Amino acid sequence: INPDEDSPPVACQALSLPFEKYSLRGLLPQLEKLSSKQVQLLPGIALSGQAMVIYAAPNTGKTLLVLHLLLDGIRRGVINSAMLYYINVDDTLSGLRTKREIAEEHGFHMLSEGYRDLSATEFLETLHEVTVSGQANGVVIILDTLKKFADLMDKRKASTFSKYIRRFVLQGGTVIALAHTNKNP
């Protein structure tokens, strides 16, 4: 085929290539089912069905802002509190108790490392389980803070973590992670 010629494209022959085992052909109904309309979960900041990271300096109000916007989303009916999992691994016992009270009042789940055997490794295994079982659609996960789950300075570890998150999001889940900017600019 000469791309410089104005001749019509040649019809493709039916070849069986190894790529076909990965083809999404025929999966449109399944993809449509998973990709519901994107909704602003945190207006101007986060859409449903995506993964994102909010970076800001330590102690600048990331957690407070996200909690406020999550509660607003619950009130507006765009977040199902029963499917919201706030994973708090960067807090004191007093902060954990206060945020737990908020979670109880508004019906969302709060998880914390050190309770009920939660660890970063257990989180990834559970995330994988939710993803492959087809239960990710509509689930919203907040990671506070990202550094407890992924070593962002190690490209291989960060890449592995990102693969888990991407697979979860491709099944209709949402991940919002909070992270610190450099403490010593």
N, C-alpha and C positions, 0 to 999 in steps of 0.2 A: 504494500500500500504506500503510495506516495502522497504525503500530506499536502503537497503543493498543488496537486491536481484537483480540479473541480468535479471529480466524478463522485457519484453517490457511494455511501459506505457499503462495504461488502457485508453480506449477511453472515452472522456468526454461525459456525457449525456447532452442533451439540457435542461438546467435549466434556469429558468427566475429569475435572481437575481436583487435586487434593483440597483446594480452597472451599469446595462445595460443602464440605462437612461443617464449615463455619457460616455458611450463607444464612442470611435472615429471610430469604425468600419464603413466603408463606406464613411468616410470623406477624404480619401486620395487625391482625385482630388482637393478638396478645400484647403487642407494643401499644396499641391504642388503649387497651384496658389499663395498662400501667401508667400511661402518660396522661393523667387527668389534667384539666386546665391548671396552668401555673397560677398560684395565688400568692400574694404578698403576705408572707407570714409575719415578717418584721418590715413594715412599710418603708420603702426606700432603701432597705438593706438586704433582705433575704427573701427569695422565692422558694416555694415548695418544690420538691423534686430536684434540688441542687445541693452541692456541698460548697461551703464557703468558710473563710476564716476572717475573724475580726481581730485586727492587730491594733494595739494601743499600749502606751506605757503602763507599767504597773501602777495600781491604785488610782486609775483615772475614771473608773466607773463603768467598765465594760460589763461586768456582771449585773450591776444595778440597771443599766440601760436595757440589756437583753431580758432580764426578768420583767421589767416594766412592759416591754413590747410583747413578750410572750403572754402576759396576763391580759393585755389589750387584745391580742389575737384570740385568746380563749373567749373573752367577752363578745368579740365580733363574730364568733362562730367559725373562724377559719382554721383554728387549731383545735383538734379533738384532744382534750386534756388527758384522756385515758391512753392516748398513743404518744404522749410527750414524755421523754426520758431526759431529765436534767442530771448529768453526771458531774458531780461536784468532787473534784480531787485536789482542790487548791484552797482549802478553807480551814479555819480554826474550828474547834468544837462548838464555840458560841455561834459562829457564822453558820455552821452546819445546822444547828438547832433552829436558828431564825429562818433560814431558807426552807428547812423541812416544814415548819409551821405554814409558810406560804404555799408550799406544795400540797400539804394536806387540805388547806382551805380551798384551793382551786382545782384539786383533783388530778394533779399530774404526779408522775413518779420522780423520786430523787434517789440516785444511787451514789454511793461514796466508797472509795477504796478503804479497806479496813473493816467494812461491814458486809456480812453475808458473802465473804470470800471473793469480793470483787477485786480484780487487778486488771492492769492494762492487757495482759495476755488473755485473761478470761473474757474481757470485753470483746476483743477481736474474734475469739472463738464463738462467742454468742452472736456477734454481728454477722459472722459467716453463716451460722445456723439459721438466723432470721432471714437472711438473704436467700439461701438455697432452698428454704422451705416455702418460699413465696409469701412471707408475712411482712415484707418491708414496706409495701405500699401504704402510704399515709403516716408512717412512723416518723417522728421528729426527734432527733437526738442532739442535745447540746453538750459539748465537751468543754468543761471549764477546769483546767486549761489543757491546751493541745500538747504542751511539752511533756505531760505525764503519760501520753499515749504514743507519741512518736518522737524519736530523736531527729529533730529537723536538721541537725548538723551532719548526720550520717545519711548520705544519699540513698544507700541501699535500704536502710530501715525505713526511711521516709517514703521511698517508692513502694515498698511492701505494704505499709500502712495505707497509702493512697489507693492501692489496688482493692483493698477490702472496702474502703469508702466508696470508690467508684462503682463497684459491683452492687453495693447497697443502694446507691442513688439510681442506678440503672433499673432497679426493681421498684422504684417509686418512693424510696425513702428520702429524707432530708437530714443533712448534718450541718450544724452551725458550731464552729469551734472558736474558742476565744484564745488569743495568744498574746504574749508580751513582745513589745519591741525591745531593742537593745537597751539594757539598763544603763550602759555607759557609752553614750553616743560619741 
